[in-house]
Amino acid sequence: MTAADLRNRQELFYRLIDQVEKDYYLYFGLKSIQKGLSYTESIYDHFKLSSETLGLSFNEDSDLPQEIRDLILNEYHGVFLNEKQIS
């Protein structure tokens, strides 16, 4: 896989995760209010995608529900492991 392929896969992954965040915008808004945050929490506050190894890891303090974690993992596997078609 070339560097351009990897970059395209990262961009695809982030587009898919952006959609997950949009689908759960009420969850993130309400969770931010419950936590007393002055900003709306983001899905990206809960995990990291290593630009070097492309490994995905959830932050230790992440309180994401399993349903959202599973969606992130499914998109990750689809893009990086199953080689989902890039469009």
C-alpha positions in Angstrom: 0.0 0.0 0.0 1.4 3.4 -1.0 1.6 6.5 1.2 -1.2 8.0 -1.0 -3.4 4.9 -0.3 -2.8 5.2 3.4 -3.7 8.9 3.4 -6.9 8.1 1.4 -7.8 5.4 3.9 -7.3 7.8 6.8 -9.4 10.4 5.1 -12.2 7.8 4.5 -12.0 6.6 8.1 -12.4 10.2 9.4 -15.3 10.9 7.1 -17.0 7.8 8.3 -16.4 8.7 12.0 -17.7 12.3 11.3 -20.9 10.6 10.2 -21.1 8.5 13.4 -20.6 11.7 15.4 -23.4 13.4 13.5 -25.7 10.4 14.1 -25.0 10.7 17.8 -24.9 14.5 18.1 -27.6 14.4 20.8 -25.6 12.0 22.9 -22.5 14.1 22.8 -24.4 17.3 23.5 -26.3 15.8 26.5 -23.2 14.1 27.8 -21.3 17.4 27.7 -24.1 19.1 29.7 -24.1 16.3 32.2 -20.3 16.6 32.6 -20.6 20.4 33.0 -18.3 21.1 30.0 -18.2 24.5 28.4 -17.9 22.8 25.0 -19.5 20.0 23.2 -17.6 16.8 23.6 -16.3 15.2 20.3 -16.1 11.5 19.3 -12.4 12.3 18.7 -11.9 13.0 22.4 -12.2 9.2 23.0 -9.8 7.5 20.7 -6.6 7.9 18.8 -5.5 6.6 15.4 -1.8 6.4 15.2 -0.5 8.1 12.0 2.6 5.9 12.1 1.2 2.4 12.8 -2.5 3.1 12.0 -3.3 1.4 15.3 -6.6 2.4 16.9 -6.8 2.8 20.7 -9.5 4.1 23.0 -8.4 6.5 25.7 -8.4 5.0 29.2 -10.8 7.6 30.5 -13.2 7.2 27.6 -16.8 6.7 28.7 -18.2 6.0 25.3 -21.1 3.4 25.2 -20.2 0.1 23.7 -22.5 0.8 20.8 -20.5 3.8 19.7 -17.2 1.9 20.3 -18.4 -0.9 18.1 -19.3 1.5 15.3 -15.8 3.0 15.5 -14.2 -0.4 15.5 -16.4 -1.6 12.6 -15.4 1.4 10.5 -11.7 0.9 11.4 -11.8 -2.8 10.4 -13.7 -2.0 7.2 -11.2 0.7 6.1 -7.9 -0.6 7.3 -8.2 -4.4 7.6 -10.9 -5.4 5.1 -9.7 -2.8 2.6 -13.1 -1.1 2.1 -13.3 0.5 -1.3 -12.1 4.1 -1.3 -14.4 6.5 -3.1 
